[in-house]
Amino acid sequence: MVFIDSKNTDANFNFALEKYLMYNLDIADEYFLFWRTSPTVMIGKFQNTDEEINMDFIKKNHINVVRRITGGGTVYTDMGGWQFSYINKQPDPGEISFLSFTAPVREALKKIGVNAYNSGRNDLLIYGKKISGNAQFKSKDVVLHHGTLLFNSNLDQLAAALNNSKMSGSRIKSAKDRVSNISTYMIESITSEAFRDILLDQLIGDMTPYTLKKHDIKKINQIKAEQFDSWDWNFGKPPKSNLEKEKVCAGGTLRTKIHVKNDTIHDIHFYGDFFEQGNLDAVRSVLIGCSYNRTAISKALDDVDAGSCLYHITQHDMLETII
């Protein structure tokens, strides 16, 4: 495994770096990154940005907004926290697995006296408080797993930046009550930088270090400009729709916005904090032009094996959010 120490605190750059390692750099099959960001809200791939953030607060406080290529929910990061990324170009044929990637981080925390544990789909908790959220992208060629570590982040700013106008008053307090900083549970007070050094001593082991070259950085900045700096990618124009359905499933919330005309699906989009482990675009493509009736939609979903496309969301779940 190759370790790349990114000193860049621009989340857009680091997301572009991940994508570069996934599809361009070929010096290894596995990579590990450890990085942090200036104040940033990271939107899950399938979320509606406007519904997830408090834009007035974000603009006033100069907080960056960027969309990930992974599913999951919205998170806030700043210089008091850290991000870790695992990239594996030899994926197994099974479904998404969070435990295999969070285990090394959990064990590293344990060795410095912090007893975190897995909970729910993708979180690490301490005494019931979330200290790490994780997200994953998987295709037949590559797996990307990345996660946050709240060490000494601004939790007031975290709560105020998320969930738009819905997060006010007691709701902000509630959001703060669900998360916590790792520093709270450490016997000795240390800086965020010292925490990084201690954790990396436990994590990198015999990994091979690699320093990005000028040609690497040039390509990364190109990916950044074309995708992660793009307004269309980060915000986008809401699609035309006249039907909307939502269901809370084992793998997350799934919501559809559908444009039906003359009993035919003219457009359909999927939203939520779910994780993709197949080709959701193929599902969308087979549904466009499909008659808007249960039999036709069910057959279309069968044709693309829609039940294997999303993590812990069945084909029946998907059908229920369409018709």
Backbone hydrogen bonds in HBPLUS format (Angstrom, degrees):
<---DONOR---> <-ACCEPTOR-->    atom                        ^
c    i                          cat <-CA-CA->   ^        H-A-AA   ^      H-
h    n   atom  resd res      DA  || num        DHA   H-A  angle D-A-AA Bond
n    s   type  num  typ     dist DA aas  dist angle  dist       angle   num
A0208-THR N   A0001-MET O   2.95 MM 207  6.34 155.8  2.01 154.5 158.0     1
A0002-VAL N   A0030-GLU O   2.96 MM  28  6.27 167.0  1.97 140.1 141.7     2
A0032-PHE N   A0002-VAL O   2.79 MM  30  6.14 144.4  1.92 161.2 162.2     3
A0003-PHE N   A0208-THR O   2.80 MM 205  5.80 153.4  1.87 130.7 139.7     4
A0210-TYR N   A0003-PHE O   2.98 MM 207  6.17 140.2  2.14 164.6 160.5     5
A0004-ILE N   A0032-PHE O   2.96 MM  28  6.30 164.7  1.98 167.6 171.6     6
A0038-SER N   A0009-THR O   2.93 MM  29  5.66 147.1  2.04 153.9 146.3     7
A0013-PHE N   A0010-ASP O   3.06 MM   3  5.35 120.7  2.42 104.2 117.9     8
A0014-ASN N   A0010-ASP O   3.14 MM   4  6.52 160.1  2.18 153.0 158.6     9
A0015-PHE N   A0011-ALA O   2.86 MM   4  6.10 153.3  1.94 154.8 161.4    10
A0016-ALA N   A0012-ASN O   3.06 MM   4  6.23 150.9  2.15 139.9 148.1    11
A0017-LEU N   A0013-PHE O   2.75 MM   4  6.05 144.0  1.88 144.9 156.6    12
A0018-GLU N   A0014-ASN O   2.96 MM   4  6.22 157.1  2.02 143.4 148.1    13
A0019-LYS N   A0015-PHE O   3.15 MM   4  6.43 162.8  2.18 144.4 148.2    14
A0020-TYR N   A0016-ALA O   2.87 MM   4  6.10 150.8  1.96 146.0 154.7    15
A0021-LEU N   A0017-LEU O   2.94 MM   4  6.23 159.1  1.98 155.8 160.4    16
A0022-MET N   A0018-GLU O   2.95 MM   4  6.21 147.2  2.05 146.7 156.7    17
A0023-TYR N   A0019-LYS O   3.07 MM   4  6.22 152.7  2.15 149.2 154.2    18
A0024-ASN N   A0020-TYR O   2.75 MM   4  5.07 149.4  1.85 144.8 149.7    19
A0025-LEU N   A0020-TYR O   3.06 MM   5  6.31 157.6  2.11 143.3 149.6    20
A0089-LYS N   A0029-ASP O   2.66 MM  60  4.89 164.7  1.68 159.9 162.4    21
A0031-TYR N   A0087-ILE O   2.88 MM  56  5.05 153.5  1.95 142.4 149.5    22
A0087-ILE N   A0031-TYR O   2.98 MM  56  5.05 160.1  2.02 143.8 144.7    23
A0033-LEU N   A0085-SER O   2.87 MM  52  4.91 156.0  1.93 142.0 147.9    24
A0085-SER N   A0033-LEU O   2.99 MM  52  4.91 156.0  2.05 133.1 135.3    25
A0035-TRP N   A0083-GLN O   2.86 MM  48  5.14 162.8  1.89 146.5 152.3    26
A0083-GLN N   A0035-TRP O   2.57 MM  48  5.14 156.1  1.62 167.9 168.9    27
A0064-ASN N   A0039-PRO O   3.03 MM  25  6.32 159.0  2.08 151.4 144.6    28
A0040-THR N   A0077-THR O   2.83 MM  37  5.31 158.7  1.87 156.6 158.9    29
A0077-THR N   A0040-THR O   2.85 MM  37  5.31 161.6  1.88 157.7 163.2    30
A0041-VAL N   A0064-ASN O   2.74 MM  23  6.13 158.5  1.78 156.2 161.4    31
A0066-VAL N   A0041-VAL O   3.07 MM  25  6.50 159.6  2.11 164.2 169.0    32
A0042-MET N   A0075-VAL O   2.81 MM  33  5.30 162.8  1.83 159.0 164.3    33
A0075-VAL N   A0042-MET O   3.02 MM  33  5.30 155.1  2.09 143.9 151.2    34
A0043-ILE N   A0066-VAL O   2.85 MM  23  6.10 161.3  1.89 145.6 151.9    35
A0068-ARG N   A0043-ILE O   2.86 MM  25  6.03 167.0  1.87 172.0 169.4    36
A0047-GLN N   A0044-GLY O   3.11 MM   3  5.41 169.3  2.12 122.2 122.1    37
A0045-LYS N   A0070-THR O   2.80 MM  25  5.44 170.0  1.81 142.7 144.1    38
A0272-GLY N   A0046-PHE O   2.88 MM 226  5.54 143.7  2.02 122.8 129.3    39
A0051-GLU N   A0048-ASN O   3.02 MM   3  5.52 135.5  2.23 112.2 124.1    40
A0052-GLU N   A0049-THR O   2.97 MM   3  5.24 152.0  2.05 110.3 119.2    41
A0163-ASN N   A0052-GLU O   2.42 MM 111  4.33 145.3  1.53 135.8 125.3    42
A0054-ASN N   A0161-ALA O   2.93 MM 107  5.17 160.2  1.97 133.9 132.7    43
A0058-ILE N   A0054-ASN O   2.97 MM   4  6.19 162.3  2.00 156.6 162.5    44
A0059-LYS N   A0055-MET O   2.89 MM   4  6.03 164.7  1.91 154.6 157.5    45
A0060-LYS N   A0056-ASP O   3.05 MM   4  6.15 164.8  2.08 146.0 150.7    46
A0061-ASN N   A0057-PHE O   2.97 MM   4  6.08 147.1  2.08 146.4 154.6    47
A0063-ILE N   A0058-ILE O   3.00 MM   5  5.00 169.3  2.02 144.4 147.9    48
A0062-HIS N   A0059-LYS O   3.28 MM   3  5.09 164.8  2.31 100.8 105.1    49
A0072-GLY N   A0274-PHE O   3.02 MM 202  5.24 143.3  2.16 130.0 130.8    50
A0081-GLY N   A0078-ASP O   3.08 MM   3  5.68 164.3  2.10 122.1 123.9    51
A0152-ASN N   A0080-GLY O   2.64 MM  72  4.51 166.7  1.66 142.2 144.5    52
A0082-TRP N   A0149-LEU O   2.94 MM  67  5.06 157.3  2.00 139.9 147.3    53
A0149-LEU N   A0082-TRP O   2.70 MM  67  5.06 131.4  1.93 162.0 161.7    54
A0084-PHE N   A0147-GLY O   3.00 MM  63  5.48 156.5  2.06 147.9 154.8    55
A0147-GLY N   A0084-PHE O   2.89 MM  63  5.48 152.5  1.96 152.5 160.8    56
A0086-TYR N   A0145-HIS O   2.68 MM  59  5.13 166.2  1.70 161.2 166.3    57
A0145-HIS N   A0086-TYR O   2.86 MM  59  5.13 168.0  1.87 158.2 161.0    58
A0088-ASN N   A0143-VAL O   2.92 MM  55  5.13 162.4  1.95 149.6 155.5    59
A0143-VAL N   A0088-ASN O   2.83 MM  55  5.13 149.6  1.92 144.9 154.9    60
A0101-PHE N   A0098-PHE O   3.10 MM   3  5.63 140.4  2.27 113.0 123.3    61
A0102-THR N   A0098-PHE O   3.02 MM   4  6.22 154.6  2.09 157.3 165.4    62
A0103-ALA N   A0099-LEU O   2.97 MM   4  5.76 142.6  2.11 147.6 153.9    63
A0106-ARG N   A0102-THR O   2.84 MM   4  6.04 163.6  1.87 159.9 165.4    64
A0107-GLU N   A0103-ALA O   2.88 MM   4  6.05 159.2  1.93 156.0 161.1    65
A0108-ALA N   A0104-PRO O   2.96 MM   4  6.09 149.5  2.05 139.2 147.7    66
A0109-LEU N   A0105-VAL O   2.97 MM   4  6.22 157.5  2.02 151.1 156.6    67
A0110-LYS N   A0106-ARG O   3.00 MM   4  6.23 150.6  2.09 140.7 149.2    68
A0111-LYS N   A0107-GLU O   3.10 MM   4  6.35 147.3  2.21 144.4 151.4    69
A0112-ILE N   A0109-LEU O   3.07 MM   3  5.36 147.6  2.18 104.0 113.8    70
A0114-VAL N   A0109-LEU O   2.88 MM   5  5.05 160.0  1.92 143.8 138.7    71
A0113-GLY N   A0110-LYS O   3.01 MM   3  5.05 156.9  2.07 110.2 111.0    72
A0117-TYR N   A0125-LEU O   2.92 MM   8  5.39 148.4  2.02 144.1 154.4    73
A0125-LEU N   A0117-TYR O   2.80 MM   8  5.39 165.1  1.83 154.9 158.1    74
A0119-SER N   A0123-ASP O   3.06 MM   4  5.43 151.1  2.15 142.7 143.0    75
A0123-ASP N   A0119-SER O   3.28 MM   4  5.43 154.8  2.35 168.9 168.4    76
A0134-ASN N   A0122-ASN O   2.97 MM  12  5.22 132.2  2.20 145.1 159.2    77
A0124-LEU N   A0132-SER O   2.86 MM   8  4.90 152.6  1.93 140.3 144.2    78
A0131-ILE N   A0124-LEU O   2.90 MM   7  5.87 172.5  1.91 156.8 159.2    79
A0132-SER N   A0124-LEU O   3.27 MM   8  4.90 138.9  2.45 145.5 139.5    80
A0126-ILE N   A0129-LYS O   2.82 MM   3  5.23 149.8  1.92 142.9 151.6    81
A0129-LYS N   A0126-ILE O   2.93 MM   3  5.23 165.5  1.96 116.4 121.0    82
A0130-LYS N   A0178-ARG O   2.91 MM  48  6.18 171.9  1.91 147.8 145.1    83
A0180-SER N   A0130-LYS O   3.05 MM  50  6.01 149.7  2.15 149.7 144.4    84
A0150-LEU N   A0131-ILE O   2.90 MM  19  5.22 170.0  1.91 153.1 156.5    85
A0148-THR N   A0133-GLY O   2.91 MM  15  5.46 154.3  1.98 152.1 160.2    86
A0135-ALA N   A0146-HIS O   2.89 MM  11  5.64 161.6  1.92 168.0 174.2    87
A0146-HIS N   A0135-ALA O   3.04 MM  11  5.64 164.2  2.07 154.7 159.8    88
A0137-PHE N   A0144-LEU O   2.84 MM   7  5.11 158.9  1.89 149.7 156.4    89
A0144-LEU N   A0137-PHE O   2.86 MM   7  5.11 167.5  1.88 152.9 156.9    90
A0139-SER N   A0142-VAL O   2.98 MM   3  5.49 157.5  2.03 160.4 167.0    91
A0182-ILE N   A0150-LEU O   2.82 MM  32  6.11 163.0  1.85 140.7 145.3    92
A0183-SER N   A0151-PHE O   3.09 MM  32  5.39 164.8  2.11 135.3 138.0    93
A0158-LEU N   A0154-ASN O   2.98 MM   4  6.25 151.9  2.06 145.1 154.1    94
A0159-ALA N   A0155-LEU O   3.04 MM   4  6.16 164.6  2.06 143.8 146.1    95
A0160-ALA N   A0156-ASP O   3.06 MM   4  6.24 159.9  2.11 146.2 152.1    96
A0161-ALA N   A0157-GLN O   2.97 MM   4  5.94 145.3  2.10 147.1 154.4    97
A0166-LYS N   A0163-ASN O   3.13 MM   3  5.78 131.5  2.37 145.6 147.4    98
A0167-MET N   A0164-ASN O   3.21 MM   3  6.04 163.5  2.24 121.8 125.4    99
A0171-ARG N   A0168-SER O   3.02 MM   3  5.31 144.5  2.15 143.7 134.7   100
A0172-ILE N   A0169-GLY O   3.10 MM   3  5.61 132.3  2.34 109.9 120.6   101
A0173-LYS N   A0169-GLY O   3.44 MM   4  6.89 157.3  2.50 145.1 150.9   102
A0174-SER N   A0170-SER O   2.89 MM   4  6.11 151.6  1.97 143.9 152.2   103
A0175-ALA N   A0171-ARG O   2.95 MM   4  6.22 155.3  2.01 145.8 151.3   104
A0176-LYS N   A0172-ILE O   3.04 MM   4  6.33 160.2  2.08 151.9 156.8   105
A0177-ASP N   A0173-LYS O   2.93 MM   4  6.14 143.9  2.06 144.5 155.0   106
A0178-ARG N   A0175-ALA O   3.21 MM   3  5.45 147.0  2.32 102.6 111.6   107
A0179-VAL N   A0176-LYS O   3.37 MM   3  5.59 153.9  2.44 105.0 111.8   108
A0184-THR N   A0181-ASN O   3.13 MM   3  5.65 149.9  2.22 111.1 118.8   109
A0185-TYR N   A0182-ILE O   2.95 MM   3  5.68 152.6  2.03 122.1 128.8   110
A0186-MET N   A0183-SER O   3.30 MM   3  5.28 169.5  2.31 105.8 108.7   111
A0195-PHE N   A0191-THR O   3.01 MM   4  6.30 154.4  2.07 147.4 154.4   112
A0196-ARG N   A0192-SER O   3.03 MM   4  6.32 155.1  2.10 143.7 150.1   113
A0197-ASP N   A0193-GLU O   3.10 MM   4  6.44 161.3  2.14 148.4 152.1   114
A0198-ILE N   A0194-ALA O   2.99 MM   4  6.22 161.7  2.02 152.0 156.7   115
A0199-LEU N   A0195-PHE O   2.91 MM   4  6.07 165.5  1.93 155.5 159.6   116
A0200-LEU N   A0196-ARG O   2.89 MM   4  6.04 163.9  1.92 156.5 161.1   117
A0201-ASP N   A0197-ASP O   3.10 MM   4  6.24 146.5  2.21 140.7 148.9   118
A0202-GLN N   A0199-LEU O   3.00 MM   3  5.28 132.3  2.23 102.3 114.9   119
A0203-LEU N   A0199-LEU O   3.00 MM   4  6.26 140.5  2.16 142.7 154.9   120
A0204-ILE N   A0200-LEU O   3.00 MM   4  5.66 172.1  2.01 148.3 150.1   121
A0207-MET N   A0204-ILE O   2.77 MM   3  5.43 162.2  1.80 150.7 156.8   122
A0216-ASP N   A0213-LYS O   3.04 MM   3  5.11 121.8  2.40  97.2 112.3   123
A0217-ILE N   A0213-LYS O   3.00 MM   4  6.35 164.7  2.03 160.2 162.8   124
A0218-LYS N   A0214-LYS O   2.95 MM   4  6.16 152.8  2.03 146.6 154.4   125
A0219-LYS N   A0215-HIS O   3.22 MM   4  6.34 159.8  2.26 139.7 143.8   126
A0220-ILE N   A0216-ASP O   2.89 MM   4  6.17 158.2  1.94 153.2 160.3   127
A0221-ASN N   A0217-ILE O   2.90 MM   4  6.03 162.7  1.93 149.0 153.1   128
A0222-GLN N   A0218-LYS O   3.10 MM   4  6.32 139.5  2.27 136.3 147.4   129
A0223-ILE N   A0219-LYS O   3.01 MM   4  6.36 156.6  2.06 150.7 155.7   130
A0224-LYS N   A0220-ILE O   2.87 MM   4  6.12 159.9  1.91 151.3 157.7   131
A0225-ALA N   A0221-ASN O   2.96 MM   4  6.09 161.4  2.00 142.5 146.5   132
A0226-GLU N   A0222-GLN O   3.00 MM   4  6.15 161.6  2.03 149.3 154.4   133
A0227-GLN N   A0223-ILE O   2.93 MM   4  5.96 150.1  2.03 150.8 157.5   134
A0229-ASP N   A0224-LYS O   2.80 MM   5  5.87 134.0  2.02 175.2 164.4   135
A0230-SER N   A0227-GLN O   3.06 MM   3  5.26 155.0  2.12 108.5 116.3   136
A0234-ASN N   A0230-SER O   3.06 MM   4  6.31 167.0  2.08 152.3 155.6   137
A0235-PHE N   A0231-TRP O   2.78 MM   4  5.58 159.2  1.83 153.1 157.8   138
A0236-GLY N   A0231-TRP O   3.16 MM   5  6.36 145.8  2.28 134.3 140.9   139
A0242-ASN N   A0258-ILE O   2.86 MM  16  6.18 157.2  1.92 145.9 146.5   140
A0243-LEU N   A0258-ILE O   2.99 MM  15  5.07 138.1  2.17 154.9 158.0   141
A0258-ILE N   A0243-LEU O   2.86 MM  15  5.07 169.1  1.87 147.5 151.2   142
A0245-LYS N   A0256-THR O   3.13 MM  11  5.39 150.7  2.22 139.2 148.0   143
A0256-THR N   A0245-LYS O   2.85 MM  11  5.39 158.2  1.90 151.2 158.4   144
A0247-LYS N   A0254-LEU O   2.87 MM   7  5.44 151.9  1.95 152.4 161.9   145
A0254-LEU N   A0247-LYS O   2.90 MM   7  5.44 173.6  1.91 162.2 162.7   146
A0249-CYS N   A0252-GLY O   2.88 MM   3  5.16 160.5  1.92 136.7 139.8   147
A0252-GLY N   A0249-CYS O   3.17 MM   3  5.16 167.2  2.19 106.4 109.7   148
A0251-GLY N   A0312-HIS O   3.00 MM  61  4.37 118.0  2.40 131.4 124.2   149
A0255-ARG N   A0271-TYR O   2.79 MM  16  4.96 157.3  1.84 154.6 153.1   150
A0271-TYR N   A0255-ARG O   2.68 MM  16  4.96 163.0  1.71 155.4 158.8   151
A0257-LYS N   A0269-HIS O   2.97 MM  12  5.32 154.7  2.03 148.8 156.0   152
A0269-HIS N   A0257-LYS O   2.95 MM  12  5.32 149.4  2.04 145.3 155.2   153
A0259-HIS N   A0267-ASP O   2.84 MM   8  5.07 169.2  1.86 146.6 147.0   154
A0266-HIS N   A0259-HIS O   2.77 MM   7  5.52 158.2  1.82 164.7 172.4   155
A0261-LYS N   A0264-THR O   2.93 MM   3  5.37 160.9  1.97 155.7 156.0   156
A0264-THR N   A0261-LYS O   2.99 MM   3  5.37 142.8  2.14 108.7 119.2   157
A0292-TYR N   A0263-ASP O   2.83 MM  29  5.21 173.2  1.83 131.2 132.0   158
A0265-ILE N   A0290-CYS O   2.95 MM  25  5.58 170.9  1.96 161.9 163.5   159
A0289-GLY N   A0265-ILE O   2.68 MM  24  5.30 165.5  1.70 158.1 163.4   160
A0311-TYR N   A0275-PHE O   2.90 MM  36  5.44 168.9  1.91 158.7 162.1   161
A0277-GLN N   A0309-CYS O   2.71 MM  32  5.31 168.4  1.72 155.2 156.2   162
A0278-GLY N   A0309-CYS O   2.85 MM  31  3.99 112.5  2.31 140.8 128.1   163
A0282-ALA N   A0279-ASN O   3.13 MM   3  5.45 132.1  2.37 102.0 113.6   164
A0284-ARG N   A0280-LEU O   2.98 MM   4  6.31 164.7  2.00 154.0 157.5   165
A0285-SER N   A0281-ASP O   2.86 MM   4  6.04 159.0  1.91 146.5 152.5   166
A0286-VAL N   A0282-ALA O   3.11 MM   4  6.25 156.7  2.17 143.8 148.6   167
A0287-LEU N   A0283-VAL O   3.21 MM   4  6.40 136.2  2.42 143.5 154.7   168
A0287-LEU N   A0284-ARG O   3.19 MM   3  5.26 134.3  2.41  97.6 110.0   169
A0288-ILE N   A0284-ARG O   3.14 MM   4  6.41 143.4  2.28 150.7 159.6   170
A0290-CYS N   A0287-LEU O   2.95 MM   3  5.11 161.0  1.99 126.7 128.0   171
A0293-ASN N   A0291-SER O   2.89 MM   2  5.70 133.0  2.11 106.1  92.0   172
A0297-ILE N   A0293-ASN O   3.03 MM   4  6.18 168.5  2.05 163.9 167.7   173
A0298-SER N   A0294-ARG O   2.92 MM   4  5.90 159.5  1.96 144.2 150.3   174
A0299-LYS N   A0295-THR O   3.06 MM   4  6.27 158.5  2.11 147.4 152.7   175
A0300-ALA N   A0296-ALA O   3.02 MM   4  6.23 157.0  2.07 145.3 151.8   176
A0301-LEU N   A0297-ILE O   2.97 MM   4  6.23 157.0  2.02 151.6 157.4   177
A0302-ASP N   A0298-SER O   2.98 MM   4  6.24 150.1  2.07 143.3 151.8   178
A0303-ASP N   A0299-LYS O   2.99 MM   4  6.24 152.4  2.07 148.7 155.6   179
A0306-ALA N   A0301-LEU O   3.07 MM   5  5.19 172.3  2.07 149.7 151.8   180
A0305-ASP N   A0302-ASP O   3.09 MM   3  5.03 167.8  2.11 107.9 111.3   181
A0308-SER N   A0305-ASP O   3.13 MM   3  6.01 168.0  2.14 126.1 129.1   182
A0309-CYS N   A0306-ALA O   3.11 MM   3  5.19 164.2  2.13 110.1 114.7   183
A0318-MET N   A0314-THR O   3.09 MM   4  6.43 158.4  2.14 146.0 151.2   184
A0319-LEU N   A0315-GLN O   2.90 MM   4  6.15 157.9  1.95 146.4 152.5   185
A0320-GLU N   A0316-HIS O   2.92 MM   4  6.14 153.7  1.99 149.6 156.4   186
A0321-THR N   A0317-ASP O   3.20 MM   4  6.52 130.0  2.46 140.0 152.4   187
A0321-THR N   A0318-MET O   3.11 MM   3  5.26 138.4  2.29  99.4 111.1   188
A0322-ILE N   A0319-LEU O   3.08 MM   3  5.19 159.0  2.13 104.5 110.7   189
A0323-ILE N   A0319-LEU O   3.07 MM   4  6.27 167.9  2.08 165.4 165.3   190
